[in-house]
Amino acid sequence: MQWIKRFFSSFIKYYDRLNNFLSLIAGGCIGFTTLIVIYEVIMRYLIKRPTTWVNDISEISLVYCTFLGSAWVLRLGGHTKVDILVVTMSRKGQLLMGIIQDILSLFFSIIFTKISWQSFWDSLMTQERTAGGLFSVPLWPIYIIIPFGGLLLSIQLLRQIIDNFIYLSKYSREEFVTSEEGK
């Protein structure tokens, strides 16, 4: 049993390092996109020579920053939440609602990852490319990031579900012990 704890502890440590590294890449994509859009604005409105590649590159960069950073943002609690009812609940109720929310999100994330994997595989097999013109690249390097990000998001959701169950079991045990002592 001890080796299982060591394995998961080691896995979580490396998983967190991976997410931290990927969040830096996602941040770099945002910075790069900002710079090329500024360049496009200057070229279009000041020099009167618009580019043909900035829109395509910024769209690709947006996909990368979204899916490389989503698990990291989830770990920090940065995803949008509507918690108008949850904040009125007890701590235990909030934990239970968090578990339910994460289970539903995990279900969606797994389905999303499976569907996006199929899209990646189809684009790889058919050698699908972006629309013609000067800038035409294969789509599979863009599509592979989507199921990869979905997988990372699924792992993070599973981690949160397990953590909340562990915390809930400790919380319930402490609550039971304190109520027994009060008798």
C-alpha positions in Angstrom: 0.0 0.0 0.0 2.9 2.3 0.7 4.3 2.0 -2.8 0.9 3.2 -4.2 1.1 6.3 -2.1 4.7 6.9 -3.3 3.7 6.3 -6.9 0.8 8.8 -6.8 2.8 11.3 -4.9 5.6 11.1 -7.5 3.1 11.2 -10.3 1.4 14.3 -8.9 4.8 16.0 -8.4 5.8 15.4 -12.1 2.2 16.2 -13.3 2.4 19.6 -11.5 5.8 20.3 -13.0 4.5 19.5 -16.5 1.5 21.8 -16.0 3.7 24.6 -14.7 5.9 24.2 -17.8 3.0 24.1 -20.1 1.5 27.2 -18.5 4.7 29.0 -19.3 4.4 27.9 -22.9 0.7 29.1 -23.0 1.8 32.4 -21.5 4.5 32.7 -24.2 1.8 32.0 -26.9 -0.3 34.8 -25.5 2.7 37.2 -25.5 3.7 36.1 -29.0 0.1 36.6 -30.3 0.0 40.1 -28.7 3.2 41.0 -30.5 2.2 39.8 -34.0 -1.3 41.4 -33.7 0.4 44.7 -32.8 2.7 44.2 -35.8 -0.4 43.5 -38.0 -2.0 46.7 -36.8 1.1 48.8 -37.6 1.5 47.2 -41.0 -2.2 47.6 -41.9 -2.9 51.1 -40.7 0.4 52.9 -40.6 2.4 51.4 -43.4 -0.7 50.3 -45.5 0.7 46.8 -46.2 -1.3 44.2 -44.3 0.1 40.8 -43.7 -1.5 37.5 -44.9 -0.2 35.3 -42.1 -1.0 37.0 -38.7 -4.6 35.8 -38.5 -3.7 32.2 -39.1 -0.8 32.2 -36.7 -2.8 34.0 -34.0 -5.6 31.4 -34.3 -3.2 28.6 -34.0 -1.5 30.3 -31.0 -4.9 30.7 -29.4 -5.6 27.0 -29.6 -2.2 26.2 -28.0 -2.6 28.7 -25.1 -6.1 27.5 -24.4 -5.4 23.8 -24.2 -1.9 23.9 -22.7 -3.0 26.1 -19.9 -6.5 24.8 -19.0 -5.4 22.2 -16.4 -3.1 24.6 -14.7 -5.8 27.3 -14.5 -8.2 24.6 -13.1 -5.7 23.7 -10.4 -5.5 27.3 -9.3 -9.3 27.6 -9.3 -9.3 30.2 -12.1 -12.0 28.8 -14.3 -15.3 30.7 -14.3 -17.8 29.5 -11.6 -21.4 30.4 -10.8 -21.5 29.9 -7.1 -24.5 31.9 -6.1 -26.1 28.9 -4.4 -23.0 27.1 -3.3 -21.7 29.9 -1.1 -24.8 29.7 1.0 -24.1 26.0 1.9 -22.2 24.5 4.7 -18.5 23.5 4.1 -19.6 19.9 3.7 -22.3 20.9 1.2 -19.8 22.9 -0.8 -17.4 19.9 -0.9 -20.2 17.7 -2.1 -21.3 20.2 -4.8 -17.6 20.5 -5.8 -17.4 16.7 -6.2 -20.6 16.6 -8.3 -19.4 19.5 -10.5 -16.0 17.9 -11.0 -17.6 14.5 -11.9 -19.9 16.1 -14.5 -16.9 18.1 -15.8 -14.8 14.9 -16.0 -17.6 13.2 -17.9 -17.6 16.1 -20.4 -13.8 16.3 -20.6 -13.5 12.6 -21.4 -16.0 12.7 -24.2 -14.4 15.9 -25.5 -11.0 14.3 -25.4 -12.3 11.2 -27.3 -14.0 13.3 -30.0 -11.0 15.7 -30.4 -8.6 12.6 -30.6 -10.7 11.4 -33.5 -10.5 14.8 -35.2 -6.7 14.7 -34.8 -6.5 11.2 -36.1 -8.6 12.0 -39.2 -6.5 15.1 -40.0 -3.3 13.0 -39.6 -4.6 10.3 -41.9 -6.0 12.6 -44.6 -3.0 15.1 -44.3 -5.6 17.9 -43.9 -4.1 21.4 -44.3 -5.2 24.9 -43.6 -6.8 26.9 -46.4 -4.5 27.7 -49.3 -2.7 30.8 -50.0 0.8 31.6 -48.8 0.3 30.0 -45.5 -0.8 26.4 -45.7 0.3 24.0 -42.9 -0.9 20.5 -41.9 -3.7 20.6 -39.2 -2.6 17.6 -37.2 0.0 19.5 -35.2 -2.7 22.0 -34.2 -5.3 19.3 -33.5 -3.0 17.1 -31.3 -2.9 19.8 -28.6 -6.7 19.6 -28.1 -6.9 16.0 -26.9 -3.7 16.5 -25.0 -5.1 19.4 -23.2 -8.4 17.5 -22.6 -6.4 14.6 -21.1 -4.5 16.9 -18.8 -7.8 18.5 -17.8 -9.3 15.1 -17.1 -6.4 14.1 -14.9 -6.7 17.4 -13.0 -10.4 16.9 -12.5 -9.9 13.3 -11.3 -7.2 14.6 -8.9 -9.6 17.2 -7.5 -12.4 14.6 -7.1 -10.0 12.3 -5.1 -8.7 15.2 -3.0 -12.2 16.3 -2.2 -13.3 12.8 -1.2 -10.2 12.4 1.0 -10.9 15.8 2.6 -14.6 15.0 3.0 -13.8 11.7 4.7 -11.4 13.4 7.1 -13.9 16.3 7.6 -16.7 13.8 8.4 -14.4 11.8 10.7 -13.4 14.9 12.6 -17.0 16.0 12.8 -18.1 12.6 14.1 -15.3 12.6 16.7 -16.1 16.1 18.0 -19.9 15.2 18.2 -19.0 12.1 20.2 -16.8 14.0 22.6 -19.7 16.5 23.2 -22.0 13.8 24.5 
